[in-house]
Amino acid sequence: MQLVEDWQAVLKKAWSVKFNIAATLFGAAEVVVALVQPAGIPNGVFAGLAGLTTTAAVVARVLAQKELSDGADK
């Protein structure tokens, strides 16, 4: 395993990173909902959203992004 040269740009611009951060926040929200049990928010909603955003992160990971292209595609 080797760190990419422009890892800072990847962290700032890659959609897969953004989706993983969102999935983490949804997972944390699910824990809070389970602990607080507010009225009107059923259990599992945020867990489902976390699952969907994790799936989106996997898809985004294999798709090329123009913002991160190093010119190899051209």
C-alpha positions in Angstrom: 0.0 0.0 0.0 1.3 3.4 -0.9 -0.1 6.9 -0.2 -0.9 8.9 -3.3 1.1 12.0 -4.0 -1.9 14.4 -4.0 -3.6 12.8 -1.0 -4.7 16.2 0.4 -6.5 17.0 -2.9 -8.2 13.5 -2.7 -9.4 14.2 0.8 -10.8 17.6 -0.2 -12.4 16.7 -3.6 -13.1 12.9 -3.8 -16.8 12.1 -3.6 -16.1 8.7 -2.0 -14.5 10.5 1.0 -17.5 12.9 1.2 -20.0 9.9 1.1 -18.0 8.1 3.8 -18.1 11.1 6.0 -21.8 11.4 5.5 -22.3 7.6 6.3 -20.3 8.1 9.5 -22.5 11.0 10.5 -25.7 9.0 9.7 -24.4 6.1 11.8 -23.7 8.4 14.7 -27.2 9.9 14.3 -28.6 6.3 14.5 -26.9 5.7 17.8 -28.2 9.0 19.2 -31.7 8.2 18.0 -31.5 4.8 19.7 -30.4 6.4 23.0 -32.7 9.4 23.1 -35.7 7.8 21.3 -37.3 11.0 20.1 -40.9 10.9 18.9 -41.4 10.8 15.2 -38.1 9.3 14.2 -38.4 5.5 13.7 -35.4 3.2 14.5 -33.4 2.3 11.5 -33.9 5.5 9.4 -30.4 6.8 9.8 -28.9 3.3 9.6 -30.6 2.9 6.2 -29.3 6.3 5.1 -25.8 5.2 6.2 -26.1 2.1 4.1 -27.2 4.0 1.1 -24.3 6.5 1.4 -21.8 3.7 1.9 -23.0 2.1 -1.3 -22.7 5.5 -3.1 -19.1 5.8 -1.7 -18.2 2.4 -3.3 -19.6 3.5 -6.6 -17.9 6.9 -6.4 -14.6 5.2 -5.6 -14.4 3.4 -8.9 -15.7 6.4 -11.1 -13.1 8.8 -12.4 -13.5 12.4 -11.3 -12.3 15.2 -13.6 -11.2 17.3 -10.6 -8.7 14.6 -9.6 -7.6 13.5 -13.0 -3.8 13.6 -13.5 -4.1 13.8 -17.3 -3.6 10.0 -17.8 -7.1 9.8 -19.3 -6.3 12.3 -22.0 
